[in-house]
Amino acid sequence: MLSRAIRRLEADVVLLQEVESLESLNGLHERLDDLYEVAVIGETGSPGSIDVAVLSSGRKTKVITHRHKRFERPDGSGTDRFAREFLEVQLQMGDRKLMVFSAHFKSKNNDDAPRRLGEAIKAREIIVSAAQREPEAMIILGGDLNDVPGSEPLNALEDGGLLLRSASDVSLEQSWTYRYRDTLNELDHLYLKVGTGKYVAGSSEARRDRDEGLGGSDHAALVARFSFID
C-alpha cells in the first residue's frame, strides 16, 4: 500500500518519518528500487518507529547525522539535543547538487517548549551553515514538524526570511496533512533555503487517500516542486 502511494507521488526525492527500522526501509526500497537508487535511514537506536529516512532518484554523495549535536535551551536551563535524528543527505541530481534534511519533531503533547524551540533554532543554524559550506547546492528541509504555521518553533525556522515554507502561498484546504477531531492541521512542511533554488509558486499540495492520510499513514503527503537556479 505504501509503495503504491509513493509511486503515485512521482517525486524525485521522498522524505520519510516514523520508519520502524533499516529492515523496514529495505523492504520498502525493494518495491521501489526501479525509481530510487538511494535509501538512507537516520537511526536513533530507540524502540518504536521514530526513525527518519530519504529515498532519492539521484546519487548519494554524503550522509551527515546531527542528533548528537548539543544546543542551548532558550530559557537558559542548560543544553539539549534533537529528539529524533536530524538527517542530512547530500545528492547529485545529474550535474546539480541537492542537500535534503529529513526531520521529525516530537509531538507538543510529549515535549517541553524550551527544548522544542531550541531544536528549531539549531535546525535553522545547521541549514544556514550548510548553505555557506555548499553554495552551489539547493537545500530543502522537510518532514513532520508537529507544529502549525505561526507557532514559535516554525517562526524560529523562518526567522530572518532565510527559509521559505513552500505551502505559505496555498490555502489550508490544499495543504493540511492531519485531521484531529474535525480540525485540519498543517503539521508536515517543506522548506527551501532561500537563494539556493526556486520554489514553483502554488505547487504545494497535500496528497491523500480520499479525505485522510496516504498509503496507510494517518498523515497526508505534502508535495511541492522546486527547480535549480540557472
Helices and strands as residue ranges (DSSP letters): H 2-9, E 13-19, H 22-30, E 38-42, E 51-56, E 59-65, E 70-72, E 79-81, E 87-93, E 96-104, G 108-110, H 113-133, E 138-144, H 152-157, G 159-161, E 163-165, G 166-169, H 172-175, E 178-180, E 183-185, E 188-193, E 198-199, E 205-207, E 221-223, E 226-227
